[in-house]
Amino acid sequence: MTSLPGNGDDGSAPEPRPLVCARCGTTADGPRPTWTCSVENGIRAYFCDTCSRANLRAIESRLDSAWW
């Protein structure tokens, strides 16, 4: 049986990774309700509120971020 990283018998939990905007590189230490999450080609990408607002029409048109 395979265990997920950080789910060992030592009781440790995986450390949360800071969110990084896939467009501009802005970081956030915790969850941000105004950020956008997109799954493109099976990879989850997060976009900060500034980038999300600037590209709202492309996001709603379901264009990949490469088209923005």
Residue, then its C-alpha position, 0 to 999 in steps of 0.5 A: m500500500t502506498s501512502l501520500p506524502g506527509n501522511g506517514d505514521d509519524g502524525s505529521a501533516p503536509e505543509p501548505r504551499p503558498l499560492v502563486c499566480a500562474r500569470c504574474g507570480t504574485t504569492a499568497d500565504g493562505p487561501r484567497p477567495t478572490w483568486t481563480c482556479s483553473v485546470e488546464n491540461g490536467i494541471r491546476a493553476y491559480f490566478c490572482d484577483t488582478c489577473s483574473r479581472a484583467n482577463l475576465r472575458a477570456i476566462e468566461s470564454r473558457l480560453d486557455s491562459a496561453w491565449w490571454 
